[in-house]
């Protein structure tokens, strides 16, 4: 039987409120510290003030306030008079950079900007296209069109040839197929490396080219049509009218 150390139970058989079984720190850890040093938590004696509300600060201070270095205690006093917070936004600068703002509003705008940047960020996905060593021409063209669409959207394309059973003896066919695939997509993307065989699968990864892909125009629409030039009045000669047909 395994040894179990003796642990006396608390009086009344109940644990202290907020404690864990067997001791440990309580569940309620209290409020989290702010993300930035604010107000009395700023340790530097002097800080650099910036912001777009300097006119409002000037009214509260009774003097013209411009961007520059000020004693921390003076800025804390101005922030308190305005009902705002002194927020340290660049603590590693010498001296640290601060702003006098509403801290809750400052955090809201910061999270809103981060959310917008995340939404506008281009998400690159890896699209897979599978071939066989005996892939036909129609199937190849069909998958090639899909690869062009994926690359034009900014995604990566992983094309691979799957060899089953004794089909591994045709690995040269798979390599030629992938090399042709890379050649057809030269205008849309570039391969990170040459086709590589891993087990019974040969693959290659293509990355999209930077900038929009230019489509080639073919046929008569490729050349802009020139508007017909009208001849001068002297050169315009009216054709003679045919005589009226005789009716018998």
C-alpha positions as CSV (number, residue, x, y, z in Angstrom):
1,X,0.0,0.0,0.0
2,X,1.4,3.4,-1.0
3,X,2.3,5.8,1.8
4,X,0.0,8.8,2.1
5,X,1.2,11.7,4.3
6,X,-1.2,12.8,7.0
7,X,-2.9,16.1,6.3
8,X,-5.1,17.4,9.1
9,X,-8.5,18.7,8.0
10,X,-9.4,22.3,8.7
11,X,-11.8,23.0,11.6
12,X,-15.4,22.3,10.7
13,X,-14.4,20.1,7.7
14,X,-14.5,23.0,5.2
15,X,-11.6,24.5,3.3
16,X,-10.9,28.2,3.5
17,X,-12.8,30.2,0.9
18,X,-11.0,30.5,-2.4
19,X,-8.4,27.8,-1.5
20,X,-7.5,24.7,-3.6
21,X,-7.4,21.1,-2.4
22,X,-4.1,20.4,-0.7
23,X,-3.2,24.0,-0.4
24,X,-1.9,26.3,-3.1
25,X,-2.8,29.8,-4.1
26,X,-6.5,30.9,-4.1
27,X,-8.7,30.9,-7.3
28,X,-9.4,34.6,-7.0
29,X,-6.1,36.3,-7.9
30,X,-7.5,39.8,-7.9
31,X,-7.5,42.4,-10.7
32,X,-4.8,42.1,-13.4
33,X,-2.2,44.8,-13.5
34,X,-2.6,47.3,-16.4
35,X,-0.8,46.7,-19.7
36,X,1.0,50.1,-19.4
37,X,2.5,52.0,-16.5
38,X,0.0,54.7,-15.6
39,X,-0.2,57.6,-13.2
40,X,1.7,56.8,-9.9
41,X,3.2,53.6,-11.4
42,X,5.5,55.6,-13.7
43,X,8.9,55.5,-12.0
44,X,10.8,58.0,-14.2
45,X,11.3,61.5,-12.8
46,X,11.0,63.1,-16.3
47,X,9.0,62.0,-19.3
48,X,8.4,63.2,-22.8
49,X,4.8,64.4,-23.4
50,X,3.2,63.9,-26.8
51,X,-0.4,63.9,-28.1
52,X,-3.1,65.7,-30.0
53,X,-4.9,67.2,-27.0
54,X,-2.2,69.6,-26.0
55,X,-4.7,72.6,-26.3
56,X,-7.0,71.0,-23.7
57,X,-4.0,70.3,-21.4
58,X,-2.9,74.0,-21.8
59,X,-6.3,75.2,-20.7
60,X,-6.1,73.0,-17.5
61,X,-2.5,74.0,-16.8
62,X,-3.0,77.7,-17.4
63,X,0.0,77.9,-19.7
64,X,1.0,76.9,-23.2
65,X,1.9,73.2,-23.2
66,X,3.9,71.8,-26.2
67,X,5.4,68.4,-26.9
68,X,8.6,68.1,-24.8
69,X,10.1,66.9,-21.6
70,X,8.3,67.6,-18.3
71,X,8.6,66.5,-14.7
72,X,6.4,63.5,-14.1
73,X,4.8,65.0,-11.0
74,X,3.6,68.0,-13.0
75,X,2.0,65.9,-15.7
76,X,0.3,63.7,-13.1
77,X,-1.2,66.8,-11.6
78,X,-2.5,68.0,-15.0
79,X,-4.0,64.6,-15.8
80,X,-5.7,64.6,-12.4
81,X,-7.2,68.0,-13.0
82,X,-8.6,66.9,-16.4
83,X,-9.9,63.6,-15.0
84,X,-7.6,61.7,-17.3
85,X,-4.6,59.3,-16.9
86,X,-0.9,59.7,-17.6
87,X,-0.1,56.7,-19.7
88,X,3.5,55.5,-20.5
89,X,3.4,54.3,-24.1
90,X,7.1,53.9,-24.8
91,X,8.9,52.9,-21.5
92,X,12.2,52.0,-23.2
93,X,12.8,55.5,-24.6
94,X,15.0,58.0,-22.8
95,X,13.1,59.7,-21.3
96,X,9.9,57.6,-21.5
97,X,7.2,58.8,-23.8
98,X,3.7,59.5,-22.3
99,X,0.3,60.8,-23.2
100,X,-2.5,62.3,-21.1
101,X,-5.6,60.3,-22.2
102,X,-8.5,58.3,-20.9
103,X,-6.9,55.0,-20.3
104,X,-10.0,52.9,-20.9
105,X,-10.6,54.8,-24.2
106,X,-6.9,54.4,-25.1
107,X,-7.1,50.6,-24.7
108,X,-10.4,50.4,-26.7
109,X,-8.9,52.3,-29.6
110,X,-5.7,50.2,-29.4
111,X,-7.7,46.9,-29.6
112,X,-9.8,48.3,-32.4
113,X,-6.7,49.1,-34.5
114,X,-5.3,45.7,-33.8
115,X,-8.6,44.1,-34.9
116,X,-8.6,46.1,-38.1
117,X,-5.0,45.2,-38.9
118,X,-5.8,41.5,-38.3
119,X,-8.9,41.7,-40.6
120,X,-6.9,43.4,-43.4
121,X,-4.0,41.1,-43.1
122,X,-3.6,38.7,-46.0
123,X,-4.0,35.1,-44.9
124,X,-1.8,32.8,-46.9
125,X,-3.1,29.2,-47.2
126,X,-1.4,26.2,-48.7
127,X,-3.5,24.6,-51.4
128,X,-2.8,21.0,-52.4
129,X,-3.2,19.6,-56.0
130,X,-2.8,15.9,-56.5
131,X,-1.6,14.2,-59.7
132,X,-1.0,10.6,-60.6
133,X,1.8,9.3,-62.8
134,X,-0.7,8.7,-65.6
135,X,-2.6,12.0,-65.4
136,X,-4.3,12.9,-68.7
137,X,-4.1,16.1,-70.6
138,X,-7.7,17.2,-69.7
139,X,-7.1,16.6,-66.0
140,X,-3.8,18.4,-66.1
141,X,-5.3,21.5,-67.7
142,X,-8.2,21.5,-65.2
143,X,-5.8,21.4,-62.2
144,X,-3.6,24.0,-63.8
145,X,-6.5,26.5,-63.9
146,X,-7.1,25.9,-60.3
147,X,-3.4,26.5,-59.4
148,X,-3.5,29.8,-61.3
149,X,-6.6,30.9,-59.4
150,X,-4.9,29.9,-56.0
151,X,-1.7,31.8,-56.8
152,X,-3.6,34.9,-58.0
153,X,-5.4,35.0,-54.6
154,X,-2.0,35.1,-52.8
155,X,-2.0,31.4,-51.7
156,X,0.8,28.9,-52.0
157,X,0.3,25.7,-54.0
158,X,1.7,22.3,-53.2
159,X,1.5,20.0,-56.2
160,X,2.4,16.3,-55.7
161,X,2.4,13.1,-57.6
162,X,1.2,10.0,-55.6
163,X,2.8,6.7,-56.5
164,X,0.9,3.6,-55.5
165,X,2.3,0.1,-55.4
166,X,4.8,-0.6,-58.2
167,X,4.0,2.8,-59.9
168,X,7.1,4.1,-58.1
169,X,9.1,2.8,-61.1
170,X,7.6,5.7,-63.1
171,X,9.0,8.4,-60.9
172,X,10.6,10.0,-63.9
173,X,7.1,10.6,-65.4
174,X,6.1,12.3,-62.1
175,X,9.2,14.5,-62.2
176,X,8.5,15.5,-65.8
177,X,4.9,16.3,-65.0
178,X,5.8,18.6,-62.1
179,X,8.5,20.3,-64.1
180,X,5.9,21.0,-66.8
181,X,3.5,22.2,-64.1
182,X,6.2,24.7,-62.9
183,X,6.8,25.9,-66.4
184,X,3.2,26.6,-67.1
185,X,3.0,28.7,-63.9
186,X,6.1,30.8,-64.4
187,X,4.1,34.0,-64.8
188,X,2.0,33.3,-61.6
189,X,4.5,31.8,-59.1
190,X,7.9,30.4,-58.5
191,X,9.0,27.1,-57.0
192,X,10.8,27.2,-53.7
193,X,12.9,24.2,-54.9
194,X,12.9,21.5,-57.5
195,X,10.5,18.5,-57.2
196,X,11.6,16.2,-54.3
197,X,10.7,12.6,-53.6
198,X,9.6,11.6,-50.1
199,X,8.5,8.1,-49.7
200,X,6.0,7.4,-52.5
201,X,5.1,11.1,-53.0
202,X,7.0,13.6,-55.1
203,X,6.0,17.2,-54.5
204,X,6.9,20.8,-55.2
205,X,5.7,24.0,-53.5
206,X,5.1,27.2,-55.5
207,X,4.8,30.7,-54.0
208,X,2.8,33.5,-55.6
209,X,4.7,36.4,-57.2
210,X,4.5,39.8,-55.6
211,X,2.1,42.2,-57.2
212,X,-0.9,41.6,-59.4
213,X,-0.6,39.1,-62.2
214,X,-0.8,40.6,-65.6
215,X,-3.0,38.7,-68.0
216,X,-1.9,38.5,-71.6
217,X,-4.4,39.7,-74.2
218,X,-4.8,37.7,-77.3
219,X,-6.8,38.1,-80.5
220,X,-8.1,41.3,-82.1
221,X,-8.9,42.8,-78.7
222,X,-5.2,43.0,-77.9
223,X,-4.7,45.9,-80.3
224,X,-6.7,49.0,-79.5
225,X,-8.9,49.9,-82.4
226,X,-8.4,53.4,-83.9
227,X,-11.5,55.6,-84.5
228,X,-12.3,56.0,-88.2
229,X,-11.0,59.3,-89.5
230,X,-13.5,61.2,-91.6
231,X,-12.4,62.5,-95.0
232,X,-12.3,66.3,-95.5
233,X,-15.4,67.8,-97.2
234,X,-13.5,68.2,-100.5
235,X,-12.7,64.5,-100.7
236,X,-16.3,63.4,-99.9
237,X,-18.0,62.7,-103.3
238,X,-21.5,61.5,-103.2
239,X,-22.2,58.4,-105.3
240,X,-24.7,58.9,-108.2
241,X,-28.2,57.7,-107.5
242,X,-29.3,54.7,-109.6
243,X,-32.1,55.3,-112.1
244,X,-35.6,54.2,-111.0
245,X,-36.5,50.7,-112.0
246,X,-39.0,50.5,-114.9
247,X,-42.2,48.7,-114.2
248,X,-43.8,47.0,-117.1
